[in-house]
Amino acid sequence: MTLQGVGAKSSSDQEAAVRASSFVPPARPELAEPDFWRPDSTKSDGRDRRLLWLDKNENTDPVLAAVTRRVLAEMDPSSVARYPDSAPLYGMLAAHVGVDPHALCLTPGSDGGIGAVFRTFVGPGDRVVYPHPTYRMYEVYSRMCGARSLTVAYERGPDGPRLSVDAVNRLIVERRPKLVGIPNPDSPTGTVLDLHGLRSIIASALHVGAMVLVDEAYHPFYAPTVVPLLPEFPNLIVVRSFSKAWGLAGVRLGYTVSSPAVATLVHKVRPCYEVSTLAVEIASRMLRDFEGEMLASVKRLTTGRDAFIGAMGELGLRTLTSHGSFAHVAFGDFGDAVHAALASIALYTQQLAPPLESFSRFSATTPELFQPVVESIRSVVRPRA
Ligand SMILES: Cc1ncc(COP(=O)(O)O)c(C=O)c1O
């Protein structure tokens, strides 16, 4: 072997190295923006299994978990060797939602549905309207599509954050966006717009040719839905999830509901198979046999949420009305002591972004599972005399 072959580089190697070092991958310019980053997926979130997980609005109801365990145990393991056949799930879901199967598109979580709606309707230079603060991926998908985010800030109302329908409508009329995203209930605020407000936003958007995505990820923790408005509004699209009420966050299953014409467009941006065989089989079985158990679980969690909010109020702590599967408490001067006391009991969001900066957020769980959390808070917060 020559000396050159062992270590020294030939001039053509050197030219290749120079070419490689100056190569700029021809990604879409919006992806190269330095402040556009995504969390490192190779790093675990490191959640301690000994704690109660109340930080991500998952369903921690042990009764529903037992149902899911049974469904998993009764599944045919060989099904995972097969590509999915989603048709039975489309049929069952259509009956569950009360629409034609062609009005639906299965997605990986409602998050996948939100992404699909952006890919279907939003391109570089388009404008997108949504509230702030809200589910973070509205901003991410906007950036992915090269769109401009126009946010409507929650106002500080006497009872907590409030979204002005008039402000949303003004932005729609003045800035003519392609898409308006309204999570209802919203997260992290837990607030909702009533059907009258939503109808007015959808009508304003129709007037300027914009789509409205109503994100019902927390359905049926909050039962009112815009699905009955679909025949009236061709610009309406709804996303829902199996993550929250159905307790299947790890399965990554959600769906869009729209007119069949809009659903046909959304299907064009889907992957080869929209969701996994496991997702199809678990959800089909849950819809067929366990819808009542899901509703009972939602009831247990809302009972737990409201009892927790009540107990915090009795301690003189400020709380908010929440329509999502989570609750807010402001610990004020007791914050440090409460967080120290809860460190060995539960994970939760200690501090939210403005206008909720004085609040901690706890995912809803059952009254029984909330009990040690309540007792621990009680031990450090002196009740009002
Ligand atoms: C308002 C809202 N929309 C969508 C999602 C996405 O949930 P998933 O993709 O698990 O359905 C979340 C998750 O917390 C959310 O809070």
The ligand as a Gaussian input file, in Angstrom:
#p B3LYP/6-31G(d) Opt

LIG

0 1
 C      -55.607000      21.161000      21.890000
 C      -54.840000      19.941000      21.494000
 N      -54.932000      19.508000      20.233000
 C      -54.271000      18.416000      19.818000
 C      -53.465000      17.709000      20.668000
 C      -52.722000      16.502000      20.146000
 O      -53.094000      15.318000      20.774000
 P      -52.987000      13.900000      20.064000
 O      -52.097000      14.064000      18.871000
 O      -52.419000      12.988000      21.073000
 O      -54.375000      13.541000      19.643000
 C      -53.319000      18.123000      21.996000
 C      -52.429000      17.381000      22.920000
 O      -52.287000      17.618000      24.080000
 C      -54.027000      19.276000      22.417000
 O      -53.929000      19.732000      23.680000

